[in-house]
């Protein structure tokens, strides 16, 4: 029902310290994908899809937070899952990647593992959906732009190749989630976004992102001194 991407990137924060960020983005021809599929923490990112088992995502990230390697964490969950062959599960942690597509996923289905990223999809128009998603991410990986923006670009590339093949399902959704080891004064508003029900999920997610960036910048201009002094997370 879905295609998605999980990534890990290293970067330097404003103090010159090395940090790690994880991101996951997903879209499908059903509503509310952000409530079911993408999971992330400062230790990794996981996407669970096809015949969705939400616990694979929730527990997967919990296991990463406990220090398990992504391959061990996700494989152990699949091994205990009677519906394994209907699942699609993939993700990244600080040191590796993992991707699984069960034999009962809907055609076309498959996945790719690249350097510090994974892409997977099912019920797609073809393999080009995930290869173009991966290629778009790789092309923009070294650009000095927020990860959230580049994840939207990656989804857009896969969507342009046909995406989810179920054209009779016009209510669609998309979501992104970015987590980082850095500790900003205020978490960027644009790192956790969802478009739950629309006919144009990628366009709407991009517009939501652009408004969220604008709102974040306006809030920081107005309230940054208060945040610094009080160590608060937000105000209304």
Helices and strands as residue ranges (DSSP letters): E 2-12, E 18-28, G 33-35, E 38-41, E 44-50, H 54-65, H 70-79, G 84-86, E 87-93, E 97-101, E 110-114, E 117-121, H 128-140, H 147-160, E 172-180, G 189-191, E 192-198, H 201-230
